Amino acid sequence: MSNVIDTVTTMVAPILADLSLELYDLDYNGGILRVTVDTPAGQDKGVDIDQISLITRLLGRELDHNENAVPGRFTLEVTSPGLERTLRTPHHFQREVGKSVTIRLVSELDGRRRLAGVLVGATSTTASVRLENSTETVEVPLSLIDKAKTVFVWESQPKPNSKEARDAKRAEKSSASETQPEVNAQ
């Protein structure tokens, strides 16, 4: 299986480099070759459907030309990691520092099997999580993690034309007028 991963990684790398994208994850399991791609860390936008379809076509063509890359019949899936990302490798954890996460452990750590909070640091062997509603930070060995993912936090917006929405709009207008320089005509 690692031979398939290495071969496909080598094949997809130049395609992603041309599109200024990164390989987030690559998994081959049960006849499904799943290639997860993402924009470089720190960018505001994500991968769009046109980029995914282009990668699917180009990688599919490469795999057709190199029939021995993946043994037997398989399904190729090219996808983006989405808003809530699975964290499996040290690179995933390091990339997502500062985001909310949930972690399930294979065994208890300080009496806990589940953690939720903000990922405040990561190394090649540990992840540091500041627990939700607490100032406590727990250092978790990556070898103890069964499953981890980022959690997208929905921010509520006031209903249009509600008192809260009108107050927010007024506050926005007043702060905008305060930042504009005054002009004195004399």
N, C-alpha and C positions, 0 to 999 in steps of 0.2 A: 504494500500500500504506500509506503514512503517513497518508493520508486515512482509511482504514479504522481504523487504530490510534487516531487522534485521535477519531473519531466514537464508537467503542466505549468508549474511555476516558471520554468525557463521559457516555455512557449508564450505565456501571457504577459510576461514582464515588458517586452518591447511594445506590445499593443498598449498597455497601460501608460508607459512612459510617453508615447506619442500623444495620448489624450490627457496628459498631466493628472493622472489618477494613480491610486495606490492599491495594492492587493491587501485587503483587510483580513481575509481568511480564505482557506481553500480546504475543502473536505471531500473525501471520497468514501462513501459508505452505502452499502446496499444497492449498488448499481447507479447511484446518483453522484455526479461530479458537480459540487456546488462551489462556485467561484464568487466570492463576495468582494466587491470593489467599493472604494470610497475616495472622496476628495482628500487632499492633504490636510492634516490637522490644522485647525484654526481658521478654515474657510467658512464663510457664512452659508454658502449654498451646498447642496448635496449633489449626488449623481442623478442625472435625469434619465428618463426612459429611452431617449434617443441614444445616449451613450451606452446604456445597457444592451440595447438591440444591436448596436454596432460591434461591441465586444463579443456578443454571442455569435454574430456572423463571422467575424474574423477568427475567433478562437475555434469555432466549429470547423472552419475551412482548414486551419492548421491541424486539428485533430483528424480530419478526413485524410490529409496528406501523410500523416504519421500514424498509421493504423495500429501500431504496437504501443502507443503511448498509454492507452487505457485498455486493459484486456476485456474481451467479451462485449456484450451489449451494455450501454449505459445511457443515462439521460444527463444532458448538460443543463445546468441552471446557473445563470449569471444574475446576481442580485446586489442590492445595496444593503448595508447593515441595518438601515432603518433608524427610527428615533430611539427605540429601546434596543441596545446592542448587547449581544452575547459577549462576555469577556472570558476568553480561554487562555490566552498567552500573556506573558509578561508585557509584551508590546501593547496589547489591548489595554491592560490596566494603566500603563504609563501614559498612553494617549488620552485616556478619559479622566485624568486627575481633575478634580474640581466639580465633577458631576455626581448626582445622586445615584446610588447603587443599592441593589439588594444582593445578598450573598447567602447561599445555603452551604453548610459545611458537611463533610463526610462524618465527622465526629465532633463532640463538644469541645469548645474552646472557652475557657472561663465560664462554664455553665451555659453557653449559648450554642445553638445549632444554626440559628438564622440571625443575620445582621442587616440593618438598613441604616443608611446615613450618607454622608458625603465622602467620596474617595479623596483623601487629602495628600496621598503620596503612594508611590509604588516603586519597587526595585525589581530585580530579576527573580527574587524569591519571595517577596512579601507585598501585601497591600495594606495601607493604613486607612482606616475608616473612622471618621468622627461620627459617632452614633447619633441617630435622629433624636431630637429633643434633649440633647445632652452635650456636655463639653468633653465627655470621655472619648478618647481615641483608642481603637483596638488595632494592633498589628497582627495581621492574619497571614500565616504561611500559605503561599499559593498551592502547595501540595495538599492542604486541608480543604480546599474549595471544591465542592461538588458541582455547583452551578452559580454563575454570577452574571448580572446584567445591569445596564444603566436603566434608570427610571426617568421617563419624561415627566416633568412637573408642569401640569396645566395651570396657567395663570388665569384666574377668572376675570372677565371683562364685564363692566356694568352694562345693563340693558340700554339700548339706544334711547336717548331722551329721558332717562331716569335722572333723579336728582344727583346721583353719584357721577353719571356721565357728564352732566352739565357742569358740575363742580370741577371735574378733571379738565374739561375743555377750557374753563375760565382760568384755572391754574396754569395750564399750558400757554394760553395767550399772554398772561401777565408775565410769566418767566421769559417768553420770547421778546416782549417789549422791553424788559429790563436788560437784556443782553445787547440790544441795539444801541449804538452810540448816540448820544444826544448831539443835536446840531443847533448851535446858537447863531441866529442870523442877526447881525448888528450893522 
